[in-house]
């Protein structure tokens, strides 16, 4: 599975963006829990999820700064 592209993230609305951020944080929590109980079989999902979360948070910050500049 390739890493997600930033162009895919930019199409999200603000509500979808928030929901995706919460989902990514929850998935990281679940992955850490699985790792701790030795049930994790696909460790590459850590990298993909962290990458996705970084993209989402970057876009959220860009939108915050853009709205601040407009106002």
PyMOL Python script that loads the backbone (N, CA, C, O; Angstrom):
from pymol import cmd

cmd.read_pdbstr("""\
ATOM      1  N   UNK A   1       0.846  -1.175   0.000  1.00  0.00           N
ATOM      2  CA  UNK A   1       0.000   0.000   0.000  1.00  0.00           C
ATOM      3  C   UNK A   1       0.896   1.244   0.000  1.00  0.00           C
ATOM      4  O   UNK A   1       1.707   1.419   0.910  1.00  0.00           O
ATOM      5  N   UNK A   2       0.757   2.107  -1.012  1.00  0.00           N
ATOM      6  CA  UNK A   2       1.589   3.310  -1.064  1.00  0.00           C
ATOM      7  C   UNK A   2       1.118   4.340  -0.046  1.00  0.00           C
ATOM      8  O   UNK A   2      -0.020   4.312   0.423  1.00  0.00           O
ATOM      9  N   UNK A   3       2.030   5.247   0.278  1.00  0.00           N
ATOM     10  CA  UNK A   3       1.677   6.324   1.196  1.00  0.00           C
ATOM     11  C   UNK A   3       0.631   7.224   0.549  1.00  0.00           C
ATOM     12  O   UNK A   3       0.659   7.418  -0.666  1.00  0.00           O
ATOM     13  N   UNK A   4      -0.283   7.772   1.329  1.00  0.00           N
ATOM     14  CA  UNK A   4      -1.324   8.633   0.773  1.00  0.00           C
ATOM     15  C   UNK A   4      -0.731   9.933   0.233  1.00  0.00           C
ATOM     16  O   UNK A   4       0.283  10.417   0.736  1.00  0.00           O
ATOM     17  N   UNK A   5      -1.361  10.485  -0.779  1.00  0.00           N
ATOM     18  CA  UNK A   5      -0.917  11.718  -1.416  1.00  0.00           C
ATOM     19  C   UNK A   5      -1.598  12.921  -0.778  1.00  0.00           C
ATOM     20  O   UNK A   5      -2.736  12.826  -0.318  1.00  0.00           O
ATOM     21  N   UNK A   6      -0.910  14.038  -0.753  1.00  0.00           N
ATOM     22  CA  UNK A   6      -1.457  15.259  -0.188  1.00  0.00           C
ATOM     23  C   UNK A   6      -2.632  15.757  -1.025  1.00  0.00           C
ATOM     24  O   UNK A   6      -3.546  16.386  -0.492  1.00  0.00           O
ATOM     25  N   UNK A   7      -2.617  15.486  -2.318  1.00  0.00           N
ATOM     26  CA  UNK A   7      -3.718  15.933  -3.180  1.00  0.00           C
ATOM     27  C   UNK A   7      -5.041  15.286  -2.770  1.00  0.00           C
ATOM     28  O   UNK A   7      -6.104  15.883  -2.944  1.00  0.00           O
ATOM     29  N   UNK A   8      -4.981  14.072  -2.228  1.00  0.00           N
ATOM     30  CA  UNK A   8      -6.190  13.399  -1.761  1.00  0.00           C
ATOM     31  C   UNK A   8      -6.752  14.096  -0.525  1.00  0.00           C
ATOM     32  O   UNK A   8      -7.966  14.132  -0.323  1.00  0.00           O
ATOM     33  N   UNK A   9      -5.866  14.644   0.294  1.00  0.00           N
ATOM     34  CA  UNK A   9      -6.269  15.278   1.544  1.00  0.00           C
ATOM     35  C   UNK A   9      -6.884  16.647   1.279  1.00  0.00           C
ATOM     36  O   UNK A   9      -7.823  17.046   1.968  1.00  0.00           O
ATOM     37  N   UNK A  10      -6.375  17.359   0.306  1.00  0.00           N
ATOM     38  CA  UNK A  10      -6.826  18.730   0.036  1.00  0.00           C
ATOM     39  C   UNK A  10      -8.286  18.788  -0.407  1.00  0.00           C
ATOM     40  O   UNK A  10      -8.910  19.845  -0.313  1.00  0.00           O
ATOM     41  N   UNK A  11      -8.837  17.692  -0.881  1.00  0.00           N
ATOM     42  CA  UNK A  11     -10.230  17.669  -1.341  1.00  0.00           C
ATOM     43  C   UNK A  11     -11.227  17.551  -0.198  1.00  0.00           C
ATOM     44  O   UNK A  11     -12.432  17.653  -0.432  1.00  0.00           O
ATOM     45  N   UNK A  12     -10.768  17.341   1.022  1.00  0.00           N
ATOM     46  CA  UNK A  12     -11.660  17.138   2.155  1.00  0.00           C
ATOM     47  C   UNK A  12     -12.245  18.467   2.649  1.00  0.00           C
ATOM     48  O   UNK A  12     -11.597  19.511   2.578  1.00  0.00           O
ATOM     49  N   UNK A  13     -13.463  18.405   3.141  1.00  0.00           N
ATOM     50  CA  UNK A  13     -14.060  19.573   3.783  1.00  0.00           C
ATOM     51  C   UNK A  13     -13.494  19.675   5.196  1.00  0.00           C
ATOM     52  O   UNK A  13     -12.793  18.774   5.658  1.00  0.00           O
ATOM     53  N   UNK A  14     -13.801  20.771   5.876  1.00  0.00           N
ATOM     54  CA  UNK A  14     -13.290  20.964   7.237  1.00  0.00           C
ATOM     55  C   UNK A  14     -13.808  19.893   8.191  1.00  0.00           C
ATOM     56  O   UNK A  14     -13.062  19.410   9.042  1.00  0.00           O
ATOM     57  N   UNK A  15     -15.076  19.519   8.057  1.00  0.00           N
ATOM     58  CA  UNK A  15     -15.647  18.489   8.932  1.00  0.00           C
ATOM     59  C   UNK A  15     -15.013  17.126   8.650  1.00  0.00           C
ATOM     60  O   UNK A  15     -14.709  16.371   9.573  1.00  0.00           O
ATOM     61  N   UNK A  16     -14.818  16.821   7.370  1.00  0.00           N
ATOM     62  CA  UNK A  16     -14.186  15.553   7.015  1.00  0.00           C
ATOM     63  C   UNK A  16     -12.742  15.521   7.510  1.00  0.00           C
ATOM     64  O   UNK A  16     -12.250  14.481   7.948  1.00  0.00           O
ATOM     65  N   UNK A  17     -12.075  16.658   7.437  1.00  0.00           N
ATOM     66  CA  UNK A  17     -10.695  16.755   7.903  1.00  0.00           C
ATOM     67  C   UNK A  17     -10.612  16.448   9.400  1.00  0.00           C
ATOM     68  O   UNK A  17      -9.756  15.678   9.836  1.00  0.00           O
ATOM     69  N   UNK A  18     -11.503  17.053  10.176  1.00  0.00           N
ATOM     70  CA  UNK A  18     -11.530  16.792  11.618  1.00  0.00           C
ATOM     71  C   UNK A  18     -11.795  15.321  11.908  1.00  0.00           C
ATOM     72  O   UNK A  18     -11.157  14.726  12.776  1.00  0.00           O
ATOM     73  N   UNK A  19     -12.735  14.743  11.179  1.00  0.00           N
ATOM     74  CA  UNK A  19     -13.069  13.336  11.387  1.00  0.00           C
ATOM     75  C   UNK A  19     -11.880  12.438  11.047  1.00  0.00           C
ATOM     76  O   UNK A  19     -11.623  11.458  11.746  1.00  0.00           O
ATOM     77  N   UNK A  20     -11.162  12.767   9.983  1.00  0.00           N
ATOM     78  CA  UNK A  20      -9.994  11.981   9.587  1.00  0.00           C
ATOM     79  C   UNK A  20      -8.876  12.083  10.627  1.00  0.00           C
ATOM     80  O   UNK A  20      -8.183  11.101  10.894  1.00  0.00           O
ATOM     81  N   UNK A  21      -8.699  13.276  11.216  1.00  0.00           N
ATOM     82  CA  UNK A  21      -7.677  13.464  12.247  1.00  0.00           C
ATOM     83  C   UNK A  21      -7.994  12.595  13.458  1.00  0.00           C
ATOM     84  O   UNK A  21      -7.120  11.910  13.988  1.00  0.00           O
ATOM     85  N   UNK A  22      -9.245  12.632  13.886  1.00  0.00           N
ATOM     86  CA  UNK A  22      -9.657  11.816  15.036  1.00  0.00           C
ATOM     87  C   UNK A  22      -9.471  10.329  14.728  1.00  0.00           C
ATOM     88  O   UNK A  22      -9.001   9.569  15.574  1.00  0.00           O
ATOM     89  N   UNK A  23      -9.839   9.924  13.523  1.00  0.00           N
ATOM     90  CA  UNK A  23      -9.706   8.515  13.134  1.00  0.00           C
ATOM     91  C   UNK A  23      -8.240   8.089  13.103  1.00  0.00           C
ATOM     92  O   UNK A  23      -7.909   6.985  13.535  1.00  0.00           O
ATOM     93  N   UNK A  24      -7.366   8.946  12.599  1.00  0.00           N
ATOM     94  CA  UNK A  24      -5.939   8.607  12.534  1.00  0.00           C
ATOM     95  C   UNK A  24      -5.344   8.495  13.934  1.00  0.00           C
ATOM     96  O   UNK A  24      -4.549   7.594  14.203  1.00  0.00           O
ATOM     97  N   UNK A  25      -5.728   9.409  14.823  1.00  0.00           N
ATOM     98  CA  UNK A  25      -5.227   9.339  16.202  1.00  0.00           C
ATOM     99  C   UNK A  25      -5.724   8.073  16.890  1.00  0.00           C
ATOM    100  O   UNK A  25      -4.983   7.435  17.638  1.00  0.00           O
ATOM    101  N   UNK A  26      -6.969   7.717  16.639  1.00  0.00           N
ATOM    102  CA  UNK A  26      -7.535   6.499  17.227  1.00  0.00           C
ATOM    103  C   UNK A  26      -6.812   5.256  16.682  1.00  0.00           C
ATOM    104  O   UNK A  26      -6.530   4.318  17.427  1.00  0.00           O
ATOM    105  N   UNK A  27      -6.518   5.264  15.375  1.00  0.00           N
ATOM    106  CA  UNK A  27      -5.829   4.125  14.781  1.00  0.00           C
ATOM    107  C   UNK A  27      -4.424   3.975  15.361  1.00  0.00           C
ATOM    108  O   UNK A  27      -3.979   2.856  15.617  1.00  0.00           O
ATOM    109  N   UNK A  28      -3.719   5.095  15.572  1.00  0.00           N
ATOM    110  CA  UNK A  28      -2.398   5.018  16.196  1.00  0.00           C
ATOM    111  C   UNK A  28      -2.495   4.441  17.601  1.00  0.00           C
ATOM    112  O   UNK A  28      -1.662   3.630  18.005  1.00  0.00           O
ATOM    113  N   UNK A  29      -3.511   4.861  18.342  1.00  0.00           N
ATOM    114  CA  UNK A  29      -3.718   4.313  19.679  1.00  0.00           C
ATOM    115  C   UNK A  29      -3.927   2.801  19.606  1.00  0.00           C
ATOM    116  O   UNK A  29      -3.316   2.046  20.362  1.00  0.00           O
ATOM    117  N   UNK A  30      -4.791   2.369  18.695  1.00  0.00           N
ATOM    118  CA  UNK A  30      -5.069   0.936  18.548  1.00  0.00           C
ATOM    119  C   UNK A  30      -3.818   0.162  18.136  1.00  0.00           C
ATOM    120  O   UNK A  30      -3.579  -0.945  18.618  1.00  0.00           O
ATOM    121  N   UNK A  31      -3.021   0.752  17.238  1.00  0.00           N
ATOM    122  CA  UNK A  31      -1.793   0.083  16.799  1.00  0.00           C
ATOM    123  C   UNK A  31      -0.803  -0.055  17.957  1.00  0.00           C
ATOM    124  O   UNK A  31      -0.153  -1.091  18.100  1.00  0.00           O
ATOM    125  N   UNK A  32      -0.688   0.989  18.783  1.00  0.00           N
ATOM    126  CA  UNK A  32       0.195   0.893  19.948  1.00  0.00           C
ATOM    127  C   UNK A  32      -0.298  -0.173  20.921  1.00  0.00           C
ATOM    128  O   UNK A  32       0.496  -0.903  21.515  1.00  0.00           O
ATOM    129  N   UNK A  33      -1.602  -0.253  21.075  1.00  0.00           N
ATOM    130  CA  UNK A  33      -2.184  -1.264  21.954  1.00  0.00           C
ATOM    131  C   UNK A  33      -1.894  -2.665  21.420  1.00  0.00           C
ATOM    132  O   UNK A  33      -1.520  -3.557  22.182  1.00  0.00           O
ATOM    133  N   UNK A  34      -2.065  -2.859  20.116  1.00  0.00           N
ATOM    134  CA  UNK A  34      -1.790  -4.159  19.504  1.00  0.00           C
ATOM    135  C   UNK A  34      -0.313  -4.523  19.632  1.00  0.00           C
ATOM    136  O   UNK A  34       0.034  -5.680  19.869  1.00  0.00           O
ATOM    137  N   UNK A  35       0.548  -3.525  19.474  1.00  0.00           N
ATOM    138  CA  UNK A  35       1.982  -3.783  19.605  1.00  0.00           C
ATOM    139  C   UNK A  35       2.315  -4.217  21.037  1.00  0.00           C
ATOM    140  O   UNK A  35       3.115  -5.127  21.252  1.00  0.00           O
ATOM    141  N   UNK A  36       1.695  -3.559  21.998  1.00  0.00           N
ATOM    142  CA  UNK A  36       1.953  -3.893  23.389  1.00  0.00           C
ATOM    143  C   UNK A  36       1.484  -5.276  23.764  1.00  0.00           C
ATOM    144  O   UNK A  36       2.084  -5.920  24.625  1.00  0.00           O
ATOM    145  N   UNK A  37       0.430  -5.745  23.140  1.00  0.00           N
ATOM    146  CA  UNK A  37      -0.085  -7.079  23.432  1.00  0.00           C
ATOM    147  C   UNK A  37       0.416  -8.124  22.433  1.00  0.00           C
ATOM    148  O   UNK A  37      -0.052  -9.262  22.415  1.00  0.00           O
ATOM    149  N   UNK A  38       1.377  -7.711  21.603  1.00  0.00           N
ATOM    150  CA  UNK A  38       2.008  -8.587  20.611  1.00  0.00           C
ATOM    151  C   UNK A  38       1.010  -9.183  19.608  1.00  0.00           C
ATOM    152  O   UNK A  38       1.135 -10.339  19.204  1.00  0.00           O
ATOM    153  N   UNK A  39       0.031  -8.383  19.222  1.00  0.00           N
ATOM    154  CA  UNK A  39      -0.943  -8.829  18.228  1.00  0.00           C
ATOM    155  C   UNK A  39      -0.758  -8.124  16.893  1.00  0.00           C
ATOM    156  O   UNK A  39      -1.485  -8.406  15.941  1.00  0.00           O
ATOM    157  N   UNK A  40       0.203  -7.212  16.810  1.00  0.00           N
ATOM    158  CA  UNK A  40       0.420  -6.434  15.597  1.00  0.00           C
ATOM    159  C   UNK A  40       1.168  -7.275  14.581  1.00  0.00           C
ATOM    160  O   UNK A  40       2.245  -7.796  14.872  1.00  0.00           O
ATOM    161  N   UNK A  41       0.602  -7.411  13.385  1.00  0.00           N
ATOM    162  CA  UNK A  41       1.262  -8.202  12.357  1.00  0.00           C
ATOM    163  C   UNK A  41       1.781  -7.350  11.203  1.00  0.00           C
ATOM    164  O   UNK A  41       2.655  -7.799  10.461  1.00  0.00           O
ATOM    165  N   UNK A  42       1.272  -6.145  11.035  1.00  0.00           N
ATOM    166  CA  UNK A  42       1.711  -5.276   9.938  1.00  0.00           C
ATOM    167  C   UNK A  42       2.258  -3.976  10.524  1.00  0.00           C
ATOM    168  O   UNK A  42       1.539  -2.986  10.663  1.00  0.00           O
ATOM    169  N   UNK A  43       3.534  -4.002  10.860  1.00  0.00           N
ATOM    170  CA  UNK A  43       4.126  -2.849  11.538  1.00  0.00           C
ATOM    171  C   UNK A  43       4.266  -1.633  10.621  1.00  0.00           C
ATOM    172  O   UNK A  43       4.449  -0.521  11.116  1.00  0.00           O
ATOM    173  N   UNK A  44       4.187  -1.811   9.311  1.00  0.00           N
ATOM    174  CA  UNK A  44       4.294  -0.672   8.398  1.00  0.00           C
ATOM    175  C   UNK A  44       3.100   0.276   8.539  1.00  0.00           C
ATOM    176  O   UNK A  44       3.163   1.422   8.093  1.00  0.00           O
ATOM    177  N   UNK A  45       2.033  -0.188   9.146  1.00  0.00           N
ATOM    178  CA  UNK A  45       0.851   0.670   9.328  1.00  0.00           C
ATOM    179  C   UNK A  45       1.153   1.845  10.240  1.00  0.00           C
ATOM    180  O   UNK A  45       0.496   2.881  10.140  1.00  0.00           O
ATOM    181  N   UNK A  46       2.152   1.707  11.146  1.00  0.00           N
ATOM    182  CA  UNK A  46       2.577   2.837  11.971  1.00  0.00           C
ATOM    183  C   UNK A  46       3.049   3.985  11.084  1.00  0.00           C
ATOM    184  O   UNK A  46       2.617   5.128  11.237  1.00  0.00           O
ATOM    185  N   UNK A  47       3.934   3.662  10.168  1.00  0.00           N
ATOM    186  CA  UNK A  47       4.498   4.685   9.282  1.00  0.00           C
ATOM    187  C   UNK A  47       3.405   5.341   8.446  1.00  0.00           C
ATOM    188  O   UNK A  47       3.362   6.566   8.334  1.00  0.00           O
ATOM    189  N   UNK A  48       2.543   4.554   7.874  1.00  0.00           N
ATOM    190  CA  UNK A  48       1.473   5.082   7.027  1.00  0.00           C
ATOM    191  C   UNK A  48       0.511   5.957   7.822  1.00  0.00           C
ATOM    192  O   UNK A  48       0.097   7.015   7.347  1.00  0.00           O
ATOM    193  N   UNK A  49       0.162   5.533   9.004  1.00  0.00           N
ATOM    194  CA  UNK A  49      -0.783   6.289   9.823  1.00  0.00           C
ATOM    195  C   UNK A  49      -0.168   7.587  10.320  1.00  0.00           C
ATOM    196  O   UNK A  49      -0.825   8.628  10.318  1.00  0.00           O
ATOM    197  N   UNK A  50       1.092   7.531  10.745  1.00  0.00           N
ATOM    198  CA  UNK A  50       1.760   8.762  11.179  1.00  0.00           C
ATOM    199  C   UNK A  50       1.911   9.738  10.025  1.00  0.00           C
ATOM    200  O   UNK A  50       1.751  10.946  10.203  1.00  0.00           O
ATOM    201  N   UNK A  51       2.218   9.223   8.847  1.00  0.00           N
ATOM    202  CA  UNK A  51       2.349  10.062   7.659  1.00  0.00           C
ATOM    203  C   UNK A  51       1.006  10.725   7.327  1.00  0.00           C
ATOM    204  O   UNK A  51       0.947  11.920   7.039  1.00  0.00           O
ATOM    205  N   UNK A  52      -0.046   9.946   7.371  1.00  0.00           N
ATOM    206  CA  UNK A  52      -1.388  10.466   7.086  1.00  0.00           C
ATOM    207  C   UNK A  52      -1.785  11.536   8.118  1.00  0.00           C
ATOM    208  O   UNK A  52      -2.326  12.580   7.754  1.00  0.00           O
ATOM    209  N   UNK A  53      -1.517  11.275   9.392  1.00  0.00           N
ATOM    210  CA  UNK A  53      -1.842  12.239  10.437  1.00  0.00           C
ATOM    211  C   UNK A  53      -1.057  13.535  10.234  1.00  0.00           C
ATOM    212  O   UNK A  53      -1.612  14.620  10.406  1.00  0.00           O
ATOM    213  N   UNK A  54       0.206  13.440   9.875  1.00  0.00           N
ATOM    214  CA  UNK A  54       1.012  14.632   9.624  1.00  0.00           C
ATOM    215  C   UNK A  54       0.433  15.443   8.462  1.00  0.00           C
ATOM    216  O   UNK A  54       0.398  16.672   8.519  1.00  0.00           O
ATOM    217  N   UNK A  55      -0.016  14.760   7.418  1.00  0.00           N
ATOM    218  CA  UNK A  55      -0.633  15.454   6.287  1.00  0.00           C
ATOM    219  C   UNK A  55      -1.895  16.185   6.723  1.00  0.00           C
ATOM    220  O   UNK A  55      -2.107  17.344   6.369  1.00  0.00           O
ATOM    221  N   UNK A  56      -2.720  15.503   7.487  1.00  0.00           N
ATOM    222  CA  UNK A  56      -3.980  16.084   7.927  1.00  0.00           C
ATOM    223  C   UNK A  56      -3.750  17.296   8.821  1.00  0.00           C
ATOM    224  O   UNK A  56      -4.412  18.322   8.663  1.00  0.00           O
ATOM    225  N   UNK A  57      -2.817  17.180   9.758  1.00  0.00           N
ATOM    226  CA  UNK A  57      -2.534  18.290  10.657  1.00  0.00           C
ATOM    227  C   UNK A  57      -1.902  19.464   9.917  1.00  0.00           C
ATOM    228  O   UNK A  57      -2.161  20.620  10.251  1.00  0.00           O
ATOM    229  N   UNK A  58      -1.075  19.174   8.915  1.00  0.00           N
ATOM    230  CA  UNK A  58      -0.478  20.232   8.101  1.00  0.00           C
ATOM    231  C   UNK A  58      -1.552  21.000   7.347  1.00  0.00           C
ATOM    232  O   UNK A  58      -1.539  22.231   7.316  1.00  0.00           O
ATOM    233  N   UNK A  59      -2.474  20.278   6.744  1.00  0.00           N
ATOM    234  CA  UNK A  59      -3.552  20.932   6.007  1.00  0.00           C
ATOM    235  C   UNK A  59      -4.434  21.749   6.947  1.00  0.00           C
ATOM    236  O   UNK A  59      -4.857  22.853   6.603  1.00  0.00           O
ATOM    237  N   UNK A  60      -4.711  21.209   8.128  1.00  0.00           N
ATOM    238  CA  UNK A  60      -5.523  21.937   9.100  1.00  0.00           C
ATOM    239  C   UNK A  60      -4.831  23.251   9.477  1.00  0.00           C
ATOM    240  O   UNK A  60      -5.484  24.291   9.565  1.00  0.00           O
ATOM    241  N   UNK A  61      -3.537  23.207   9.695  1.00  0.00           N
ATOM    242  CA  UNK A  61      -2.786  24.414  10.060  1.00  0.00           C
ATOM    243  C   UNK A  61      -2.749  25.404   8.896  1.00  0.00           C
ATOM    244  O   UNK A  61      -2.875  26.610   9.105  1.00  0.00           O
ATOM    245  N   UNK A  62      -2.577  24.902   7.673  1.00  0.00           N
ATOM    246  CA  UNK A  62      -2.585  25.783   6.510  1.00  0.00           C
ATOM    247  C   UNK A  62      -3.923  26.523   6.404  1.00  0.00           C
ATOM    248  O   UNK A  62      -3.955  27.717   6.109  1.00  0.00           O
ATOM    249  N   UNK A  63      -5.000  25.820   6.641  1.00  0.00           N
ATOM    250  CA  UNK A  63      -6.321  26.444   6.567  1.00  0.00           C
ATOM    251  C   UNK A  63      -6.510  27.457   7.686  1.00  0.00           C
ATOM    252  O   UNK A  63      -7.125  28.503   7.477  1.00  0.00           O
ATOM    253  N   UNK A  64      -5.987  27.159   8.869  1.00  0.00           N
ATOM    254  CA  UNK A  64      -6.082  28.118   9.977  1.00  0.00           C
ATOM    255  C   UNK A  64      -5.338  29.396   9.644  1.00  0.00           C
ATOM    256  O   UNK A  64      -5.845  30.494   9.873  1.00  0.00           O
ATOM    257  N   UNK A  65      -4.136  29.255   9.104  1.00  0.00           N
ATOM    258  CA  UNK A  65      -3.345  30.432   8.762  1.00  0.00           C
ATOM    259  C   UNK A  65      -3.977  31.221   7.620  1.00  0.00           C
ATOM    260  O   UNK A  65      -3.928  32.451   7.614  1.00  0.00           O
ATOM    261  N   UNK A  66      -4.568  30.522   6.657  1.00  0.00           N
ATOM    262  CA  UNK A  66      -5.216  31.197   5.539  1.00  0.00           C
ATOM    263  C   UNK A  66      -6.439  31.987   6.001  1.00  0.00           C
ATOM    264  O   UNK A  66      -6.675  33.101   5.534  1.00  0.00           O
ATOM    265  N   UNK A  67      -7.211  31.415   6.912  1.00  0.00           N
ATOM    266  CA  UNK A  67      -8.378  32.119   7.410  1.00  0.00           C
ATOM    267  C   UNK A  67      -7.979  33.304   8.287  1.00  0.00           C
ATOM    268  O   UNK A  67      -8.683  34.312   8.325  1.00  0.00           O
ATOM    269  N   UNK A  68      -6.870  33.188   8.979  1.00  0.00           N
ATOM    270  CA  UNK A  68      -6.360  34.270   9.817  1.00  0.00           C
ATOM    271  C   UNK A  68      -5.899  35.434   8.940  1.00  0.00           C
ATOM    272  O   UNK A  68      -6.140  36.593   9.277  1.00  0.00           O
ATOM    273  N   UNK A  69      -5.248  35.140   7.833  1.00  0.00           N
ATOM    274  CA  UNK A  69      -4.770  36.170   6.921  1.00  0.00           C
ATOM    275  C   UNK A  69      -5.912  36.897   6.230  1.00  0.00           C
ATOM    276  O   UNK A  69      -5.822  38.095   5.962  1.00  0.00           O
ATOM    277  N   UNK A  70      -6.988  36.171   5.943  1.00  0.00           N
ATOM    278  CA  UNK A  70      -8.145  36.771   5.267  1.00  0.00           C
ATOM    279  C   UNK A  70      -8.907  37.700   6.209  1.00  0.00           C
ATOM    280  O   UNK A  70      -9.455  38.714   5.776  1.00  0.00           O
ATOM    281  N   UNK A  71      -8.942  37.361   7.472  1.00  0.00           N
ATOM    282  CA  UNK A  71      -9.759  38.098   8.429  1.00  0.00           C
ATOM    283  C   UNK A  71      -9.103  39.230   9.077  1.00  0.00           C
ATOM    284  O   UNK A  71      -9.715  39.910   9.900  1.00  0.00           O
TER     285      UNK A  71
END
""", "prot")
cmd.dss("prot")
cmd.show_as("cartoon", "prot")
cmd.util.cbc("prot")
cmd.orient("prot")
